[in-house]
């Protein structure tokens, strides 16, 4: 205790370097910081909740594409499409913006290779598919036939 008092009395000599020795902050200082810390905690919780929702959306999109499209298309981050005219989904962003697929997915996507069936998806499914497709895109020029 004497050492602490001596250090505190020497604080003016050493400037702000010894401010960390103030062991008990006043209650008013703590109370002033409560809204800041509450806001920070809320932002962290909201951010983690949004990240979890995005992860679930991507998982749903992957499941839909695996179920409906993997017979012809490579739907993952690697592998080749089994149909010669079916592009790997991870390269679609090299041809056009992924979000441009939204309307086609909702109204009926029937382009692509001639024997491609027509699909129509609900809005929630369209959002899930787009989220997944965005998550697997490879940059232009990157090898698009990587094997699993």
C-alpha positions as CSV (number, residue, x, y, z in Angstrom):
1,X,0.0,0.0,0.0
2,X,2.9,2.4,0.8
3,X,4.5,1.5,-2.5
4,X,1.2,2.4,-4.3
5,X,0.9,5.7,-2.5
6,X,4.5,6.5,-3.3
7,X,3.9,5.7,-6.9
8,X,0.7,7.8,-7.1
9,X,2.4,10.7,-5.4
10,X,5.2,10.5,-8.0
11,X,2.7,10.4,-10.9
12,X,3.0,14.1,-11.6
13,X,6.8,13.6,-12.1
14,X,6.3,10.8,-14.6
15,X,3.1,12.1,-16.4
16,X,0.5,9.8,-17.7
17,X,2.7,6.7,-17.7
18,X,1.5,5.8,-14.2
19,X,-2.2,6.3,-14.7
20,X,-2.7,2.6,-14.9
21,X,-2.0,2.4,-11.1
22,X,-5.4,3.9,-10.3
23,X,-6.9,0.6,-9.0
24,X,-10.5,1.7,-8.3
25,X,-12.3,3.7,-11.0
26,X,-15.1,5.8,-9.7
27,X,-18.6,4.4,-10.1
28,X,-19.6,7.4,-12.3
29,X,-16.8,6.5,-14.7
30,X,-18.0,2.9,-14.9
31,X,-21.6,4.1,-15.3
32,X,-20.7,6.4,-18.2
33,X,-19.2,3.5,-20.1
34,X,-22.2,1.1,-19.7
35,X,-24.1,2.4,-22.8
36,X,-20.9,2.0,-24.9
37,X,-20.3,-1.5,-23.8
38,X,-24.0,-2.4,-24.2
39,X,-23.9,-1.1,-27.7
40,X,-20.7,-3.0,-28.5
41,X,-22.2,-6.2,-27.2
42,X,-25.4,-5.7,-29.2
43,X,-23.3,-5.2,-32.4
44,X,-21.3,-8.3,-31.7
45,X,-24.5,-10.4,-31.2
46,X,-26.2,-9.0,-34.3
47,X,-23.1,-9.6,-36.4
48,X,-22.8,-13.2,-35.2
49,X,-26.5,-13.7,-35.8
50,X,-26.2,-12.4,-39.4
51,X,-23.2,-14.5,-40.1
52,X,-25.1,-17.6,-38.8
53,X,-28.1,-16.8,-41.0
54,X,-25.8,-16.3,-44.0
55,X,-24.2,-19.7,-43.3
56,X,-27.6,-21.4,-43.1
57,X,-28.7,-19.7,-46.4
58,X,-25.5,-20.9,-48.2
59,X,-26.1,-24.4,-46.9
60,X,-29.6,-24.4,-48.1
61,X,-28.5,-23.2,-51.5
62,X,-25.8,-25.8,-51.7
63,X,-28.4,-28.5,-50.9
64,X,-30.8,-27.3,-53.6
65,X,-28.1,-27.2,-56.2
66,X,-26.7,-30.5,-55.2
67,X,-30.1,-32.1,-55.4
68,X,-31.3,-30.6,-58.6
69,X,-28.2,-29.7,-60.7
70,X,-25.3,-32.0,-59.8
71,X,-26.3,-34.6,-62.3
72,X,-24.8,-32.2,-65.0
73,X,-23.0,-29.4,-63.2
74,X,-20.1,-29.3,-60.8
75,X,-21.9,-27.5,-58.0
76,X,-19.0,-27.3,-55.5
77,X,-15.6,-25.6,-55.2
78,X,-13.9,-28.3,-57.2
79,X,-14.6,-31.0,-59.7
80,X,-15.7,-31.2,-63.3
81,X,-19.2,-31.0,-64.7
82,X,-20.4,-34.3,-66.1
83,X,-22.3,-32.7,-69.0
84,X,-19.9,-31.1,-71.5
85,X,-22.1,-28.0,-72.0
86,X,-22.8,-27.5,-68.3
87,X,-20.4,-25.0,-66.8
88,X,-19.1,-25.5,-63.2
89,X,-21.2,-23.3,-61.0
90,X,-18.0,-21.8,-59.4
91,X,-17.2,-20.1,-62.7
92,X,-20.6,-18.5,-63.4
93,X,-19.4,-15.2,-62.0
94,X,-16.8,-15.1,-64.8
95,X,-19.7,-14.9,-67.4
96,X,-22.1,-12.5,-65.6
97,X,-22.9,-11.1,-62.2
98,X,-24.4,-13.8,-59.9
99,X,-27.2,-11.5,-58.8
100,X,-28.3,-11.3,-62.4
101,X,-29.5,-14.9,-62.1
102,X,-32.2,-14.0,-59.6
103,X,-34.9,-13.2,-62.1
104,X,-34.3,-16.3,-64.1
105,X,-34.3,-18.5,-61.0
106,X,-37.6,-17.1,-59.9
107,X,-39.4,-17.0,-63.3
108,X,-38.0,-20.2,-64.8
109,X,-34.4,-20.8,-65.8
110,X,-34.4,-22.7,-69.1
111,X,-31.3,-21.6,-70.9
112,X,-28.0,-23.3,-70.9
113,X,-27.5,-26.6,-72.6
114,X,-30.4,-28.0,-74.7
115,X,-31.4,-30.8,-72.4
116,X,-31.5,-28.7,-69.3
117,X,-34.8,-28.9,-67.5
118,X,-36.7,-25.7,-66.5
119,X,-36.6,-24.8,-62.8
120,X,-38.6,-22.2,-60.8
121,X,-37.7,-21.3,-57.3
122,X,-39.4,-19.4,-54.5
123,X,-37.8,-16.1,-53.3
124,X,-36.2,-17.7,-50.2
125,X,-34.7,-20.5,-52.4
126,X,-33.4,-17.9,-54.9
127,X,-31.7,-16.0,-52.1
128,X,-30.2,-19.2,-50.8
129,X,-28.9,-20.3,-54.2
130,X,-27.4,-16.8,-54.9
131,X,-25.7,-16.8,-51.5
132,X,-24.2,-20.2,-52.1
133,X,-23.1,-19.3,-55.7
134,X,-21.4,-16.1,-54.5
135,X,-19.5,-18.0,-51.8
136,X,-17.9,-20.5,-54.3
137,X,-16.9,-18.2,-57.2
138,X,-13.3,-18.3,-58.4
139,X,-11.5,-15.4,-59.9
140,X,-11.2,-15.0,-63.7
141,X,-8.5,-17.1,-65.1
142,X,-8.3,-19.6,-62.2
143,X,-8.4,-23.2,-63.2
144,X,-12.0,-24.3,-63.3
145,X,-11.7,-28.0,-63.6
146,X,-10.0,-28.8,-60.4
147,X,-10.7,-32.4,-59.2
148,X,-12.1,-33.2,-55.8
